[in-house]
Each structure stands twice: as C-alpha cells, then as structure tokens.
Amino acid sequence: MHIEATSSSPAGPSSTKSYDVFLCHGSNDKGLMLSLRDKLVALGLRVFLDVKSLDAMIVQDPADCARFARDSHVVVVVVSKYSIVTRWAIAEANAALADPTCKVFPVFADAELSLETVSSPAWRDGPRDASHPLLAYMAAAFPPQIPNNRRFTDLWEHDELTPELKVARIGTLYALLERGLAPYSPARDSVVDMVDDLADRIQAIVPSSPLRPSPMPPPPNPSEYYPLPDTRDAVINVLLGANNVSVVGVNGLGGVGKSSLAADVAIHPAITSVFSVFWLPLGEDKTSPIAIASRMSYFLKQGLGCAIDAQAGLNDLQPILAAKTRSLAAAGTRILLILDDAWTTRQASVFTNHIAAPHAVLVTSRNAAVATNSASSIELGTFAPDDAAVVLRNYLAKGSPEWANTLALNDSRIVSLATFCRGHALALAVLGSSISGEAALDDAVEDAADATELAMDEHRDDCGGSDAKYAHIFDIITWTLGGAIPKRVRKVALAIYAMLAVFPSDAPIDVANFRFAIDASNIKFARALDALAKTSLLRVVATDGGTITVVELHDLHLEYIRHRLEVCFDDIPSLPARHLAVVAGVPPPGATPESAKETMTSGTASDWIITHGISHLIAAGANHAAVAVALSWPWMNARANDSLGGLLNDLRCVVRLGREGAKDVDEVERALSLSRDIIEKGKSQIETELVARLAYGKASKAVKDLVAAVSEDVPSGALIPSRAVDPVTHRGAERFRFDGSSGNVINIGGSLVAGGCGNNVDVLDVQTGERVEVLEGHTSDVQGVIALPSADGQLPVLVSWSRDNNTIRVWHAADDGMGAMRYTADSASCEVLEGHTKYVKGVIALPSADGQLPVLVSWSRDNNTIRVWHAADDGMGAMRYTADSASCEVLEGHTSHVWGVIALPSADGQLPVLVSWSRDNNTIRVWHAADDGMGAMRYTADSASCEVLEGHTSHVWGVIALPSADGQLPVLVSWSGDYTIRVWYPADDGTGTMRYTADSASCEVLDGHTKYVLGVIALPSADGQLPVLVSWSLDNTIRVWYPADDGTGAMRYTADSASCEVLEGHTKYVWGVIALPSADGQLPVLVSWSGDYTIRVWHAADDGTGTMRYTADSASCEVLEGHTSDVQGVIALSSAHGQPPVLVSWSEDRTIRMWHAADDGTEAMRYTADTASCEVLEGHTEYVRGVIALPSADGQLPVLVSWSLDNTMRVWHAADDRTGAMRYTANRDSCEVLKGHTYAA
C-alpha cells in the first residue's frame, strides 16, 4: 500500500526560519545527500547540510543539529539502518517532529529497510517493544565481512543505547510515517522527481514574496581544501559591518586561493544567517560590455527574479539593479554578491556602483587595482603565521596528498618554513610545491635555517644587526646575494634585479650566474643559495661551468605574469645580451621567427638559451618566436620527454596568444590531447600519434612541415593507424567535450549523433571524431534533444529543451553561404519557443505528411500544462513555430506536474488523440482534437474533448497504447506505484462516440505485483487480437499476462494462474525487459536485467499441454552473469532473419558486455558468459549511462556509441579477431575516446 500521510501542523511564519530545507544526514550514501543539496540549492532554496557532519567531524553534539532542524521550514529525514544507529539523525528527526512549525518528509534510502518493509502489516502492527521485527533486523544489519560495519555494530550494541532507547527509536520511525508528508523511496522515485516534488511542496509551505531572492551558491571547495581561519574571519568581520562598508576586495596572485576563500566565506553560517548569497563568476573572457551585460542580466533574472528584456544593455540594467537592491533593503533582506575573478575595474564597478549598504559585494581579483578600488581591501600576498602554515601544507599536499595531509599544522617543520617564507604567497607556493616526502621536508628545513643564519650574519655585519629589514622573504634573498656577489659584477646583478622586480622573483638567475664560483668547501653557503633558489618562480639548470641551459617559468604563476604585468624592456638598463636572453627569453640579437626555428633545429641548439619551456617567451612578449618554437619538432620532442603535460600546457599558452600560426599550434595540441592517454600508458609514441592525427589533405603548410619532420623519426615499418581529422574551426581537444546532461544521445543520420553539452546542443561525427556543430543559445543545461523526420541525406530539424527561462529551441539547417548546410542560432534559422514558466520536461513530434513540419507537444512543471505548437507561415513563405494563441494551445487541467505524453495512432493528416499522465490525484487525461469553430482542429480541456481517467491510488508511472485497427481508439495500459496495472477499453458513451471510462466493464485492474510496477511492454500479436503483456516490478518478478475469454465472449486479462505467469529468479529489482524479434505468431524470447547484476534470457517452451509458456528452469532460462554491479540497460543489435541477435548490456561496473548466441551442444542457440561468446568492453572509468547502435549494412555489426559519468563518449568498431569472427575490443584501433568535458555524458 502507498502511504500518503498528512501533518496537522501548520507552517510557521517565514521570518522565523533561517532555512527552507534541512537535510537530516541519516544515510551512509553521501552522494545522495550532496545531490539533494545541490539540486535544491539550484532551485533557489536555502538548504542546510553540514557536509562534515556526515563523518561526525564537526558537529559534536546532536543538540546542535536538532537546533538547525527546528530552524528550517522543511526537514527531509533520510531513513536507513544507519539513521537508526546514529543519535544525530534520531535527534534531528525528533526535533522536527516535535516542532509544529516544521514539515517533515521521510526518504527511505535503504534497499532493505525500505518503505515497503516498514509499512508492511508485520512491521507496522508489531508490538512497540523489544520483540518488534526492527530490533531483530538491526541485530543482523551489519554483516562483519563488509568494511566499516564493525563500528556500526559497536554503536548498536553500546551500553548507552539501552533497550528502552532502542524501542524509542521504533517510535521515531513510525512517527515519521504517521506525521510525515508523502514518504519517498529512491527505489521508486528518481532523485530528480523527488527533488521536483519536494520543491513544489516547499514552495507551497514557505510564504512566497516577490522580494525573496533565490540564492546562487558558490561551487563547492575540493575535499582537500582546508580553510584559512584568520583570513576568513577578517573577511567575514568586514562583511558583517557592511552597514558602513558595502564593497570588500580580496586581491592576490593567481593560484593563491582567492576563490576558495570566497567560497568558504559564502557558506559560513555567520554569513548565511545574515545575507542571501549570490555567486557570480566573471573571468578574463567576460570583460566586454556585451559579456558584462549578459552576466548582470543573468544575476537579475536568476537571482533577484527581475523580468529583463532580452535586448537590454548595461545602461538599461544598472538602474534596475539599483532599484531592486533598494527595495530588498527596504524589506529587510540583505544580499551578498560575490564577483569572482574580476579582471578589470569596469567588470566590478558596474555592480558595485549600484549596490549600497546594508548589502555587500565581495570582489576577488588578481588585479590589485580592482580589489583596492573598494571600501575595504584584503591582500593575499602575505599571510598571518597560522594561515601561512595552512597554505604551505596545502601546497605540500598537491604533490603528495596522502603524506602531507597527515602532517599537523603545528608541526615544527611546517611552522619553521612558513616563518622562513614570512607568509609570502609566492614563496609558500613554490617552496611547498618543490617538497615531496619526509626526507625532502627535513632537507628544506635545514637549508632554510642555513640561508636565514647566513643572511642575518651578512646583514648584521653591514647594517648594525637590525632584524626589521627582514619583514619580507625577498629581503633575505637580496641581502644574502648582495653580500656574496663580487663588486665587479654587482652593477650587472642590480640591473637584473631592476628588471626582475617586474617579475616577482630573482634568486635563481643570480644563483646560476655565480653559483659555480663558490668554493666547494663552503658547503653551508652553497646550500643556502640552493634553498633560496627553490623559493623562486623560475627554474634554472646550469652546467658545471655556469652556462645556463634551462630557464623555465613556474606553471603556478604563468597567468599572473601574462595578464597582470606589462613588461617594458626599454626601461631596463643595458645588460649583456646573454643575461637579457637568459632572463627575458628573447632570441639572440637579430633573431627572427624563421631563424629561431632554424637555430632550434641546427646542431648549435645549445647556443639558443632555451631547451625546454617557452612560457617565458610569452611572458616577455616574444610571441612570434614562441609560435616558431612551438612548431619545432626537436623542441617538442625534448619537451615531451621531460613532461608531456608540460608540453601541452606550453602549446595551450601559445594558442591563447591568437597570433599568426596559433591555429596550427592548436591542431598540434588537439592531436596530442586526444592521444595523451595511450602515449602516457606506453601504448603508442608521440611521433606515431602526431603523424596519425595530422596527416590529412587540408592541413596547413606549417602542419605538413611538422608532420614531415616527425615522420623521419617514426620507426621503420611502424603501424600508423588512421586518426586524421579535418579540423574545420574547432579549438583543440575541447571540441570533443561532451556533457550530455540530458542523459540521452540520439543518432540523427549516418554517423552523426546529437545531445546536450552543458548549455549547448552538440552534433558530433563519431566516425571522424569531429564536432560538426555547437548550437549555442540556451543559457542553462540542455535537458533533451529530438530530431524531426527528414528526407534521406538531409540534416533533420532539431528540437531541444532546457531549464533556461523554460524554453524550447527549434534548429533548422541552412546554407552557410559556401554550399554547406549548417545549424545556427540566428533568428532566421532558430526559433525560441517561450511560454512555459517552469522548466520543460519533454517534447514529442506528432506524425506529419512528408516534408511538412510536424505539430510539437511539450509538457512542463509550470502550472502543470501541456503546450501544442503548430507550424505556421511566418509571412515570408517559411513555416515556423510561434507562441501566439493561433499557433499554440495551452492544455490546462492537470493539477500537478505532467510526467509524460503519448500520441495515439491517427489517420493521415489528422491530429491524433493525446494521452497524458500526472501525479495530480494519480490521473490520466485523454485529449481529443475538435473543431475550434473556425475550421481548425484544436485540443481543449472541456469535458466533451477531454476525459479524466481516475482509479489509480498512487503516481502513474507510464502509459502505452496497444495495437488497434485503423481509425479505432486503441486499448490503453497504465501502471502505477499502487502496485497495479490498469487496462482501459474504449466504449460507446451513449452518443455514438468512443470514450474511455473507469467503470468495471471498460477498465480491468490487474493485481498481483507486491511492489511498484516499473514498466509494461506488449508482445507482437495477430491483427485485431489483444497482445500478451509483460510487466516488471520492484518485487523482483516479471509477470506475463495472457488475454482469455471472460465467459461473455470478450477477451480480458486476469491474474489467475492460467492467464498470468510469474517469472521468478531475479533476486533484486527488475529494471527492464525487452522482447527479441520472433516469427509471426510465436512468443518471442524475453531479456530482463536487474539490480542483482544479472541478465536473464527467457525462452517460451511447451508446458506439457501444448501451450507455450515461459519458465525459470535452466532449459528455458539462461542466467548471464559477469557484471559486478547493477545492469543499467540492454539492447539487441540487428540480426539476420531467424538468427538470435547480439545483445549489448551496460552497467554501473563501468563495462559494456557483448553477448553472442552460440550452439550449446544440443543445436540450440544460447547465450553464455564464456570468453568465446562474451566480450567485455573496458575503458570507461565511471558508470556507463547508455549505448546506441548506428545504422549498419545488413549482416554487419554496427558502430556502437556509449556515454558515461566519466565525461567521455566511446565509439566501438567491430574488427576481425584474427579467427575470422568480428568482435569489439577496446584497443586504440577499434575504440575512439571522445573526452574532455567536466560533466557526465
């Protein structure tokens, strides 16, 4: 039974609550909790979840969590065996249940301690004492063979958890059922649907206000981030005084942690209890007026709820911002806007000039002019002692996290080195990054002590012993070296300092210039110099004779030098050309890009100061030389031998210059990025991959010259696979970044696939790896894409939908002026369909005549509507979709969000009947098109044109239509969370019209499943006959329903044993079933997959009475084992007539399996898991989400495309396995990896 309990407690006043939602951490599934938090926050809700308390690391007393629970409108209690054990979760649940102003939603996250188990009669009606089944269950709930179970067992058996307290926890559990609202179960309700429903209910509970903003939270800091308490407190203290100070700047070098600090501040309870926080990332690429206006428009719409015209510019938006923030202040609402990574003063000032106290703005920037142009400015150039220790340990952890994270912040070595660096950000970063391991740390401490002692001695001799001079690490460097440089070269050294003052470092150049002259016996001084060199941004390698061979900029601050500083060599004193070349990285006198390349490829390459990195060329403005070097094979080869990652970083820096030749460097970077994985694993060489990927006909001359040079180093006879791809206009490996946030990838013809990629729709050619189109326009994640029917060989019209302003976009391919058909976002080729007021959940296209645009049907969570979009002439002879009332109907009637819509078969040219289902009182609606009085057929919600089918007592999960004769309404089949299936027959309504009703003569209720029904399919049947139905459920069973004569001559379905088989065998939930092709009139083979990690293949066999039936015996059912986690799906590939198809399955175990039918020795074709009949395709590093097969020639295995949570797509080609059989493998010749994105495909 489904429980829909209600609470008698009224909602409390909004002003007394700090949070909309409190997430009670009663689950061992941290991922579920974090997912719930992130999704609810994205919907603009104020959510409390103490992430650290998931590990009991911060919250020391259950009363603390109980206090937060009472301070929330809604408390979501996750119920599992872990919540029964922990006193924190119980305290939170009890606090919420006892507070009449809290609304409580239980989520039963445990597969064993499920909603069905708890609400079963045996448990629900059991005695509330020590004999209750819950206590017996808990006693055996933590099998000892599972890691970490020991501590939970110890907690449950602890002396302080008395029998009386255990019984009290039974009371808490059933109080959640009795007073909780609409219990949820992740086994039944997807996380997305759960969050959607929670959001609807929360918005109804929390009093809405046009002045209540929707916070925009910061991105979470990585798990290894450790806060800077002193600096954080300083920022918070200034912000809390924002009645007087409205703008706070945080300034520091790139990589020093400004954004992490701001994110830490943004989630601090002291801030969230006072401000609604909005995180707005800016960045280098958002400095133009158009980009700044886009950012401000986004903030006003998404955060402050303002209606903004799409064409509004900065001059329009700034007055709106000022007026809105004034009205919020008048209503007593304070906002904190965090502008992260502002590059220019204007980027920040257009916001800060219009936001006054009591609001506040926090600006992070590496540009001191931006941050200091604030009422208050905090510099992250130096840190207080405690924070300096944190920063130093963070950098140690970047190289050796397992070791460094065990070090205490008060470790004397960390304190000593932090003191040596005087809290200077650069010194902490570079010194920390150079230390890896215990021995290196000890050496660094000893070296630093030597350097400090020597510097003090030198300074005291010259200046009277004052320590005041040593407030800065670089003073130590200056005085140490100043006392050691011979007088005759002192002028040159000081000139180098003058130039290097522009850069934030100088030590290693000077060290390298005279280090070789230091007497070998002066070990102490030599070690001091080496210690100082390690605190610099530059890495220098010199020969024994003092000749410098490498000068390389530290990656950490490349961006700082490139973008913050302007290097002007005219102001630098005259220096020997060699020193200038060493420091600035410029070519020798008279060098040109051509001669630079020639020098690099000649036998005198050592004369060219650089042999490794070229970052300093870019920093010095020698851009032409940088391009020339980047396309030099000898340099590239040497750089890759040192570090392939370093080579790729250098190439990307050159690409960003945008200078002539940068596109060629871009192609080289793309090629190496795509092959990086197999090069680093030793499965291929850089020479082979460059030739394989760059040897295409349309390559530029520079790329062809590079390929020719590389080819000379390719080993004779080496196999070079064909990976060449015409670059068109794409940016390096980024063109393979595929988000697929919609969860689906569709084939739109041939080798082309399309899917959501962040805010874009991407079209990729999986044969060539080319990203054909990037369709920009959506401003939030794309939720789905469909392709409309098109003539053979033509690009189809694409329809996409997104959460951005709840829009649908229709993309028409058009001539790009060069004879090629392309998709674009211009208004002539892309319609933006607006009208829905909440995000669109789905779109279907109705059947249409050849060549005509079909009618589209969309559904949404906005007031629970369906919209029907008719294509109409746009006045220029083109058919387009619009939202005007003549071309778009709004179908209202559902009272909760619509979950799905299908179109029933219709006669050619006629609008079909639509069927929709919703969670509103668990109804189905049937919409008939009718004449609107003007000769046009339209849908309406009036009772003559819309039937409401009631009867289910829980959410309807889906509806299918059974085959019917032309022109006749089909039989409908629906399934639900009430454990039943309903079959709806159309009947004459007494006026000669066929309609659906819920009366017993026209609607059968199929009982039998004991948990939620997850799906139903209809098997093929003879014309006019009711088909066999197959259903599957959370009760681990499959049911096969045969129609039979009901005694009146009518064929009906029943649950009696003669007409319904129960297929048992799976030991966990059945997730899906497909039917394989079969001969006419024969029962097909069924394939099912489950949470028990197996696939089952069910063959119909004679039951001994001449009737064909399915059974679980071994002769009729194969169990395909091999997957080691939940199987997520199965598809059957096309096969020759009468031959069993190849099955493809994918799983949470990160693998894909191919199952080939083979003779079992009795001349029957069966599937097995042996290696000859089953390939395991490995390569994905996270859950596989889906697989599709591209069209193939008859009898040939198709190309497969898979996508995964590891942010990649993989393309699998069948190849000869050298025995004459075609098989799929993961080797590089048969599997292409399309990767790069930061979201799951």
Buried (B, 14 or more C-beta within 10 A) or exposed (E): EBBEBEBEBEBBEBEEBBBBBBBBBBBBBEEBBBBBBBBBBBBBBBBBBBBEBBEEEEBEEBEBBBEBBBBBBBBBBBBBBBBBBBBBBBBBBBBBBEBEBBBBBBBBBBBEBBBBBBBBEEBEEBEEEEEBBBBEBBEEBBEEEEEEEEEBBEBBEEEEBEEEEBBBBBEBBBBBBEBBBBBBBBBBBEBEBBBBBBBBBBBEBBEEEEBBBBBBBBEEBEEEBBBBEBBBBBBBEBBBEBEEBBBBBBBBBBBBBBBBBBBBBBBBEBBBEBBBBBBBBBEBEBBEEEBBBBBBBBBBBBBBBBEBEEEBBBEBBBEBBBEBBBEBBEEEBBBBBBBBBBBBBBBBBBBBEBBBBBBBBBBBBBBBEBBBBBBBBBBBBBBBEBBBBBBBBBBBBBBBEEBBEEBEBEBEBBBBBBBBBBBBBBBBBBBBBBBBEEEBBEBBBBBBBBBBEBBBBBBEEEEEEEEEBBEBBBBBBBBBBBBBBEEEBEEBBEBBBBBBEBBBBBBBBBBBBBBEEBEEEEEEBBBBBBBBBBBBBBBBBBEEEEBBBBBBBBBBBBBBBBEBEEBEEEEBEEBEEEBBBBBBBBBBEEBEBEBBBBBBEEEEBEEBBBBBBBBBBBBBBBBBBBBBBBBBBBBBBBBBEBBBEBBBBBBBBBBBBEBEBBBBBBBBBBBBBBBBBBBEEEEBBBBBBBBBBBBBEEBBEBBBBBBEBBBEBBEEEEEBBEBBBEBEEBBBBBBBBBBBBBBBBBBBBEBBBBBBBBBBBBBBBBBBBBBBBBBBBBBBBBBBBBBBBBEEEEBBBBBBBBBBBBBBBBBBBBEEEEEEEBBBBEEEBBBBBBBBEBBBBBBBBBBBEEEEBBBBBBBBBBEBBBBBBBBBEEEEEEEBBBBEEEBBBBBEBBEBBBBBBBBBBBEEEEBBBBBBBBBBEBBBBBBBBBEEEEEEEBBBBEEEBBBBBEBBBBBBBBBBBBBBEEEEBBBBBBBBBBBBBBBBBBBEEEEEEEBBBBEEEBBBBBEBBEBBBBBBBBBBBEEEEBBBBBBBBBBBBBBBBBBBEEEEEEEBBBBEEEBBBBBEBBEBBBBBBBBBBBEEEEBBBBBBBBBBBBBBBBBBBEEEEEEEBBBBEEEBBBBBEBBEEBBBBBBBBBBEEEEBBBBBBBBBBBBBBBBBBBEEEEEEEBBBBEEEBBBBBEBBEBBBBBBBBBEEEEEEBBBBBBBBBBBBBBBBBBBEEEEEEEBBBBEBEBBBBBBBBEBBB
